[in-house]
């Protein structure tokens, strides 16, 4: 097996990152830096490539169960724990800009936060950001949990939660585990029902964002709200 140490320095993942920045690395190279070491049969970049082929993407690696992840030779519980810690740190990093009391200043930051929170959910989850009248974040709430392709949503529960938190505006969100970001007829219907209920209470529904794979869909940006 060719050793990684025999590669030119500017082709080794760690050295390449330090010289050119993380954006210059492939998915396999980034994953190789996380894994740190390979096996007797495979250097670390090949091991990373095997994982990406096995699970389909970096997202698939993150979503793998401990049993699935550890089935690959050279990986164990310690690496799995590190992987999950890395994922959680990413979520918390993105959440720092949306902590309670902070004003929503960027639609992209909002989408990035919701994407991190819902992207890896295996089943549909319906949630919302609750805001005050200055559009400062009060709370992020996961409300309904469903199956691979549906979640039952009850507007009354949404209303009760917003009122209990003294919210003045909300951003709805849910994920599509299928990876297709476009809203379904049911998505449009429930959004209109919730918006109608909130209008009676003088609560603004600013957007409804769908998280699907690496993409998001904004109802507001597409004129659907």
N, C-alpha and C positions, 0 to 999 in steps of 0.2 A: 504494500500500500504506500502511495506517495504521501510523505509527511507534509503537513501544513507549513512547517518551519522551512521547507525547501522552496516555498513560493517566494516570488519577489515581494519585498516589504509592502509596496503600494498595492498589492493584490490580497494581502492578508486582511481579514475583516476588521480587526481592532485597529491596525495601523492605517487602513484605508479610512476608517471613520475619523480618526484623529487628524488625518491630513486633509480630507475633503468634506467632512461633515456626515452626519447620519443619513441625510437625504440621498447620498450617493450610493448607499448600499442596497443590495437586493433583499427581498424577504428572507432568503436563505442565509445571507450574510449576517443580517440583524439577529436572526434566530441563533446562528452559530455563536455570536458573541454572548448571548444569554446562556447557551448550553456549556460554553467554555471548553469542554473536552469531548473528544470522540471516543471510539472504541478501537480495539486491535484491528478490526476489519475495515473501519471507515473513519476517515478524518472528520472533524466536527462539521465542516461545511456539507459533506455528503450526508452525514447524519441529519442535519437540518433539512436537506433536500428530501430525504426519505420521509421525514415527518410531514412536510408540506404536501407530498404526494399522497401519503396515507390519509391525512385529514382534510386535504383540499385547499387549505389556505391558513394564514396565521389565525384568522377567526376560528377556523375549525380546530386548530391546536388548542386555543384557549377554551373552547367548549368541550373538549374531550374529558371524559370522566377519569378519575385517578386510575381505574383499572385499565381503560383503553390506553392512556398515556404511558403507563408503566409496562405495557406489553412489549414496547420497543426495547430491544437490547441496549443496555447502557443508560437507561433512564429509570429512575426510582422515585420513591416518595419525596425525597428531599428536593429533586428538580421540580416535581409537580407542585410542591408547596411554594417554591420560589416563583413559579409561573403564576400561581393564583395571587401571590402577594404583589407581583408586578402588575397584574390586571387591576387589583384593588387600588394600588397607588395611582394608576392612571385615572380611575374614576374619581378619586379624592382630589387629584390635581385639577381636573376639570370642574369639580364641584366648588373649589375655593372661590372661583369667580361668581358663583351663584349662591353663596352663603346667605343665611337669613339677614335681611337688612340691606343687601346690595341691590342697586338699581340695574335692571336689564339694559345694557348699553349697546349690545351687539346681538343681532339675530343669529349670527354664525356661532357665537359662544353658547347661546341657548341651544342651538341644534347639536353642537359638539357635546354638550353636557347630556342632553337627552339620548343622543346616540350611544354614549359610553354607558349610560344606565340601562338601556334596553337591548342593545345589539346582541348580547350573548344570552338573552333569555330564550330557552328552547320552545316555550309556548307563548301565546299571546298574553301580553300584560297591558292593561289600560291604566294610564296614570295622568297626573296633571301637576303643573306648577301653579301655586296660589300666590297672588301678588296683592299688594296694597294699592291705594289710589295714586301713589307715586311710581307704581310699577316696580317696587322693591320686593324682593323675594320673601315670602312668609314661610313657605314650605313646599317640598316636593313629596307628593303622595302617590303611592301605588295602590290603586283601588280595586281592580278586578283582575282575576287570573283565570285564563281559559285553557284551550287545547292548542294544538299545533296551528289551527287556522281560524279560531274564533274565541271570543270572550264575551260573555253576557254582561252588558253595561246597563245600569239603572240610573237614569237622570236624577231621581229623588235622592239617591245616595250621594251623588256628586254635589247636589245642592246643599244637603245637610253638612257635608264636609266643609264646603266653602264658607257657609254661614258660621260654623263652629270656629273657623280660623279667622273670621272677620275679613274675608277677602273682598277685594273690589274688582279684581280681574283674574282671569285664568288662561293658561295655555294647556290645551289638551294634548295628549300624546299616546301612541301605542305602537307596538312593533308588529311586523309581518315576518315571522320566521321563514316563510317561503322565499324571502329575498326580493319579492316584487313590491315596489314602493307605491304604485298607483292605488288610490282609494277604491274600495268596493262600494257597491250601492248601499250596503249596510253601514259602512263608514260614513257616507254622506248623510244617511238618514239619522243616525244617532247624533252626529254633530249638529244637525238642524234642530233636533229635539232638545238637546242640552242648551243650545243657544237661545231657543225660544223660552225655556225655563229661566235662564239667567237674565234675559231681557226684562222679564216681569219683576226681577229683583234689582234691576239697575246694575248688574254685574257684567262686565265686558268679557267676551270670549275673543281673545286676541288672535289665536291661531290654533290649529290642530296639526301636529307634526307626526308623520309616520316614519318609523325607523325600519329599514329593510336592508340587511347586509351592510354594505359600506356606504349606502346612500340614505338620504332623508327626503321626504316630500312635505312641503308646507302648503296647507290649504290656503293661507293668506296670500302667498306668492302666486298661487294659481287661480285666485279669485273665487275660491269655493267656500268662503266664510264671510 
